[in-house]
């Protein structure tokens, strides 16, 4: 998944879940990791980081 896809997913998750979007992404990452799917877990971590940046940008 490239950075534009990450940003798009992050924005959609943030729009849908608001301030709980980062926790949702963390939950999805942990779920993928528990199934041994490290690639998907890494993508969810990247989405989580992008959400964190979105939240920071909206605070200013």
Secondary structure, DSSP 8 states (H G I E B T S, - for coil): --HHHHHHHHHHHHHHHGGGHHHHHHHHHHHHHHTT-HHHHHHHHHHHHHHHHHHHHHH-
